[in-house]
Amino acid sequence: MFDLLISGAGLIASPLVIILVALGCTGGLLVGALPGLGPLMGIILLLPAAFYLPPVAGMGMLIAIYVGGSCGGAISAILLRIPGTPLAAATLLDGYPMAKAGRAGDAIGVAIAASAIGGMFGGIILILFAPMLAQIAVNFGPPEYFALAVTGLMSIAVVSSESTVKGLMTGCLGILIAAVGTDTMSNAMRFTFDNHNLFGGIHIVAVVVGLFALSEAAFQIEEGKLDARPDVLNVKVSFRSLFLTLRHRWNLLRSSTIGTFFGALPGASGIIASFTAYAIAKAQARPEENYGKGAVGGVVATESANNACCGGALIPTLALAIPGDAACAVLMGALLLLGLQPGPQLFTFSGDIVGGVFLAYLLANVFLFVLGILLTPVFVSVLKLRKQYLVPSVLLLSMIGVYAIQSSVYDLWFAFIFGIVGYVLRKFDYPLSPIVIGIILGPIAEGNLRRSLLLSQDGLSIFAERPIALTILAIDLLVILWVLLPRRVKGRLVPSRAG
Amino acid sequence: MDRKPNALGHWLVLGAMFGIVALVFQQIATSLTDQRAASGDALSNAALFPRWVAITIAGLGLIVAGQMLMGRYPKGESAAEAEDCPPEPRSRLRLQEIAIAGLTLIYLLMLEPVGFHLTTFLVIGAMFLVLDARPVWRAVAASAALTLAASFVFEGLLKVILPVGFLGFTPPYHLLGL
């Protein structure tokens, strides 16, 4: 663990990395604060830029966006009662009443401080546990990796949406998208229709930008209020908020632990973590704390939990190549773009980069606190940006980013097509995140399945002969059966408390 | 649960999913078979995994179809937004949406022949105007500023070669030492 950090320190101690982490954090706070964008969109928009940077600088910038974006949503939640991201939905329960009571500065300051401390806690757990997990997984063979990839594919689809079956379908769709192009094992052309632009496959950036950024632009227009300029108060935040936050140290510790735990479970998002942390904090609070009416503890609980989630989510992403959430899936895609293979090999062959990424994550949380407090007036003024200027700007950034990856207009066409696909799928309640997971984990699952079958003397029986793979697949099967069971059958098996 | 009015849309999307499944099998039966990559051992059988995935999609699609036949339509984003009606007339927003999609299409068509700078300035400016950004001079200035900022970041800092078009224009960032 320490050798990773020491070797990574050399990579992070460069002005470029430090500046990019600071910029990433600021950018993350901005996209987080703007309703409709969020950390995932921020990472997607700057993914092409990372492609041109050294690995630690690129990953550091993207991780800083992830960290900043996970906190930024609190600013609009507190001031406008509109969570900038779903992660901040629980923050408005007490943050907005605090703002109404004239304590907007305190609420934002506490949200930023709690996020930074929660994020730091998640980072420490990440540094402690990810190398251990990678050490265990280093002995895994193709059957175990196939089982893990299936778990990753399934868990996100199962948990991420109201419609699990549709989530699984879009996950499978992602796998098929990843199958387009030259098959690396047989060299056969799959689903290319003799079009040479498809021989190398469809670039993940084109798919992701199309699905998320372009479809989001359409939804933003449909929502209307294009020229509306929110009436936002000018807010001053001070570093004193740190002391206000630390008064709730047990709440902070408990909520950060909850956040890290939920983050490390693939598919269990920061939203679940923040609401769970809030519920527990409320249950533990004294009656005079007035949860729901502007309690500082409420903001501390939700914000520390959702940022601790970031560190937690990076544990399976880096150590096992199972993304903790959709943003981590894109971060995993970024690692692949930078020529690095997530999973135990990353720790074995690129330990210095892992160490650099760990340190960049911690640095991002330091910047989150400092820049968050100092630049709050800027973020507040950005909330006044009208959608009529925001939507074309996002579109331009998306398109130029897609073009920059391979200097290919074809990628732009793919992005446009996937923009339409994303729009239609969202309209009819098909979740998009599993597509990204499918694109990233599909080739891992396929490669390891075929390698397992080549190793096997008797087809699929190899999975029965490997206890770890068998256990993981059995759990996957049970989860899937449970999910597919009709509700009334589930109700009979697990009677409700009221019953 | 009551039936949503866009039930046809749900069926069409599900039909498209089955269409993808059919396409996978068509490709396995034609292109992959012609390449002798549709059977054999795991090394040469490029159809093995896509076939399983397509079958899974078909199975899941049948479940969704069953749910819809029982009248269980999810409350999609379109249904949710109908309840949360924006102040502008919906038809006008729809027109703006189509115009933005059209301008995006024009951007893709113009980018290589006309070049990044002119295309971006014109198309993004038009997008601002379509979305009612007024006064006009502010929309034009914002478009110019955005074009220059994007060019500076991508061409100047990241050294990306953007399409120069018939004008052959490239900003002289080397004069700034970049």
Interface residues (C-beta under 8 A of the other chain):
Chain A: A49 Y52 E162 S163 V165 K166 L168 M169 C172 L173 I175 L176 A179 D183 M185 S186 A188 M189 R190 F191 T192 F193 L214 A217 A218 F219 I221 E222 E223 G224 K225 L226 D227 R386 K387 Q388 Y389 V391 P392 S393 L395 L396 L397 M399 I400 Y403 A404 S407 V409 L412 W413 F416 G419 V424 L425 R426 K427 F428 D429 Y430 G442 A445 E446 L449 R450 R451 S452 L453 L454 L484
Chain B: N6 G9 H10 V13 M17 I20 L23 V24 Q27 S31 L32 Q35 A37 D41 A42 L43 S44 N45 A46 A47 L48 F49 P50 V53 A54 T56 I57 L60 G61 I63 V64 Q67 P74 K75 G76 E77 S78 E81 P86 P87 E88 L93 R94 Q96 E97 I100 A101 T104 L105 Y107 L108 L111 E112 F116 T120 I124 M127 F128 L131 D132 A133 A142 L146 A150 V153 F154 L158 K159 V160 I161 L162 P163
